[in-house]
């Protein structure tokens, strides 16, 4: 349950960043780049982490 709360917190932060980028006209380009980079990294790393956890639980 603890890990699920972490994943939900990450998803909430990413959704808030995306919402702020879409709604606010005064969002700077740097903030958009940083928010997009964080979102892409999480979307790439999180599935790899979950697959690694599944494999590790099967082996160990």
C-alpha angles and dihedrals in degrees: 000000000000093000091048090057090052092052092048090050091052092049091049092052092048092049091050091051092049092047092050091050092050099042104037119075092191096060108127122236091241091057090050091050093048093046092048093048092051091048092050093048092050092046090052100040101040096064091047090051092049093049089048090052092051092049092046092051090051093049099039 
